[in-house]
């Protein structure tokens, strides 16, 4: 009887030892997993810190650019009259900078408002509209596009906004439009970056020019008589 008790004791001790070993192995595995997860989280945290630093640097650079653009205005000189613009660099500094630098370089000189829709908008700025072939108007652009800067500016009459292709990922080019009517469907989908301060009568006159219409579906919204942007003058308030 005593021998059976001894054997039973050792059997129970063996089983307890096995159970403890399994438990230790489980805890060890869990600890290793926690260490790996902690290392991954630390790596992600360091990456987030790096990204945050870059965002702060970029924000500082954009603030600097917006500050330099403050107070700059533009005058679109057309064969129908002049349209004066103010800008919103605090909302879209890259678009304002792009428009101003192109204007100063003469990029827009001789281009046309090639797409006109009464009650909607007038669109121009395509370098291909400088030639005498209206069929390629609207398909031109710069070598390098800029990223969108969608914001809370409403697309109401007089607002200056940047055209884009249907591929949002492609960014914005050089073609722009001035609203003749209001269209909330464009809000947050196109980058508004300025507004007409003088010359809405000219915008209205251009919006009412005769277009090819149904007689030529390809050029439906193209003015029959060219609406030419002779130049865009850039100046500061008081200039």
C-alpha positions in Angstrom: 0.0 0.0 0.0 2.8 2.4 0.9 4.5 1.6 -2.3 1.4 2.5 -4.3 1.1 5.8 -2.5 4.8 6.6 -3.3 4.2 5.8 -7.0 1.1 7.9 -7.1 2.9 10.8 -5.5 5.7 10.7 -8.1 3.1 10.4 -10.9 1.3 13.5 -9.7 4.6 15.3 -9.3 5.5 14.4 -12.9 2.2 15.6 -14.2 2.5 18.9 -12.2 6.0 19.4 -13.6 4.7 18.9 -17.2 1.9 21.3 -16.6 4.3 23.9 -15.2 6.6 23.4 -18.2 3.8 23.9 -20.7 2.6 27.0 -18.8 6.2 28.4 -18.7 6.5 27.7 -22.5 3.2 29.5 -23.1 4.3 32.5 -21.0 7.6 32.6 -22.7 5.9 32.6 -26.1 3.5 35.3 -25.0 6.4 37.4 -23.7 8.3 37.0 -27.0 5.2 38.1 -28.9 4.8 41.2 -26.6 8.5 42.1 -27.2 8.1 41.9 -31.0 4.8 43.9 -30.8 6.5 46.5 -28.7 9.4 46.8 -31.2 6.9 47.1 -34.0 5.0 49.8 -32.2 8.3 51.6 -31.4 9.2 51.5 -35.1 5.8 52.8 -36.1 6.0 55.5 -33.5 9.5 56.6 -34.7 8.1 56.7 -38.3 5.1 58.8 -37.1 7.5 61.2 -35.4 9.5 61.5 -38.6 6.4 62.1 -40.7 5.1 64.7 -38.3 8.4 66.5 -38.5 8.2 66.6 -42.3 4.6 67.8 -42.2 5.7 70.6 -39.8 8.5 71.6 -42.1 6.2 71.5 -45.2 3.6 73.5 -43.3 6.2 76.1 -42.4 7.4 76.3 -46.0 3.8 76.8 -47.3 3.1 79.4 -44.6 6.2 81.2 -45.8 5.0 81.0 -49.4 1.5 82.2 -48.5 3.0 85.1 -46.6 5.0 86.2 -49.7 1.9 86.0 -51.9 -0.3 88.0 -49.6 -1.5 91.2 -51.3 -0.7 90.1 -54.8 -3.4 90.7 -57.5 -3.7 90.1 -61.2 -5.3 91.7 -64.1 -6.4 89.5 -67.1 -6.3 91.7 -70.1 -8.6 90.4 -72.8 -10.0 91.6 -76.1 -13.3 92.1 -74.3 -11.9 94.1 -71.4 -10.0 93.6 -68.1 -10.8 91.2 -65.2 -9.0 91.9 -61.9 -8.4 89.1 -59.4 -7.5 88.7 -55.8 -6.0 85.5 -54.5 -6.4 83.2 -51.4 -2.8 82.0 -50.8 -3.8 80.9 -47.3 -6.2 78.4 -48.9 -4.1 77.3 -51.9 -0.6 78.7 -51.9 0.7 76.3 -54.6 -2.1 77.2 -57.0 -1.6 80.9 -56.4 2.1 80.7 -56.8 1.7 78.6 -60.0 -0.8 81.0 -61.5 1.3 84.1 -60.7 4.6 82.7 -61.9 3.0 81.5 -65.2 1.4 84.9 -65.6 4.7 86.7 -65.0 6.6 84.5 -67.4 4.1 85.2 -70.2 2.8 81.6 -70.3 -0.8 82.8 -70.6 -0.2 85.5 -73.2 -2.1 84.9 -76.4 -4.2 82.0 -74.9 -8.0 82.0 -75.1 -11.1 81.4 -73.0 -11.7 78.4 -75.2 -14.7 77.0 -73.2 -17.6 79.2 -72.4 -20.9 78.0 -70.7 -23.4 80.7 -69.8 -24.6 80.4 -66.2 -21.7 78.1 -65.4 -18.1 79.3 -66.1 -15.6 80.5 -68.6 -12.4 78.4 -69.0 -9.0 79.4 -70.3 -5.2 79.0 -70.0 -4.5 76.2 -72.4 -1.2 76.9 -74.3 -2.6 75.0 -77.3 -5.3 77.7 -77.7 -2.6 80.0 -79.0 -2.7 78.4 -82.4 -5.3 78.7 -85.1 -6.7 75.2 -84.6 -9.6 75.2 -82.1 -9.9 71.4 -82.3 -7.0 70.9 -79.9 -8.1 73.6 -77.4 -8.7 72.2 -73.9 -6.2 69.3 -74.3 -3.0 71.1 -73.5 -1.2 71.5 -70.2 2.2 72.0 -68.5 5.0 69.5 -68.3 4.6 69.1 -64.5 1.3 69.2 -62.6 0.8 70.4 -59.0 -1.1 68.6 -56.2 -4.7 69.6 -55.5 -5.5 72.0 -52.6 -9.2 71.4 -52.2 -10.6 73.8 -49.6 -13.8 75.3 -48.3 -14.2 78.2 -50.8 -17.6 78.0 -52.5 -17.9 78.0 -56.3 -20.0 81.1 -56.6 -20.0 83.7 -59.4 -16.6 85.4 -59.8 -14.6 82.6 -58.1 -11.4 81.6 -59.8 -10.7 77.9 -59.8 -8.3 75.4 -61.4 -9.5 72.9 -64.0 -8.4 69.3 -63.8 -8.9 66.0 -65.6 -11.2 63.2 -64.4 -8.2 61.5 -62.8 -7.9 63.3 -59.5 -4.6 61.6 -58.8 -3.1 63.5 -61.8 -3.2 66.8 -60.0 -3.9 70.2 -61.5 -2.4 71.7 -64.7 -2.5 75.3 -66.0 -6.1 75.7 -67.2 -8.3 77.8 -65.0 -11.9 78.9 -65.0 -14.0 81.8 -63.6 -17.4 81.0 -62.3 -20.3 82.8 -64.1 -23.0 81.0 -62.0 -22.9 79.1 -58.7 -22.3 75.4 -58.7 -21.9 73.7 -55.3 -21.1 70.3 -57.0 -17.6 71.7 -57.6 -17.0 72.5 -54.0 -14.2 70.4 -52.5 -13.7 68.8 -55.9 -11.8 71.6 -57.6 -9.3 74.0 -56.1 -10.7 77.5 -55.8 -7.8 80.0 -55.3 -9.0 83.4 -56.1 -12.0 85.7 -56.9 -12.9 88.5 -59.3 -12.7 92.0 -57.7 -13.4 94.0 -60.8 -14.6 93.2 -64.2 -17.6 90.8 -63.6 -19.3 92.7 -66.4 -16.5 91.4 -68.7 -17.0 87.9 -67.4 -20.7 88.2 -68.1 -20.0 89.5 -71.6 -17.6 86.6 -72.4 -20.1 84.1 -70.9 -22.7 85.4 -73.4 -20.6 85.2 -76.6 -21.8 83.0 -79.4 -20.4 79.4 -79.4 -20.5 76.7 -82.0 -23.3 74.9 -80.1 -25.1 72.0 -81.8 -23.7 73.0 -85.2 -20.4 71.5 -84.1 -20.6 69.1 -81.1 -16.8 68.9 -80.8 -16.6 72.6 -80.4 -20.0 73.0 -78.7 -18.8 75.4 -76.0 -16.0 77.1 -78.0 -16.6 80.7 -78.9 -17.0 81.4 -82.6 -15.0 84.6 -82.2 -11.8 84.1 -80.2 -11.8 85.5 -76.7 -8.1 86.2 -76.3 -6.1 86.7 -73.1 -3.6 89.2 -74.3 -1.6 89.1 -71.1 -2.0 88.8 -67.4 -0.5 91.6 -65.3 0.6 90.9 -61.8 0.8 93.6 -59.1 0.4 94.3 -55.4 -2.4 96.3 -53.8 -2.0 99.9 -54.8 0.0 99.0 -57.9 
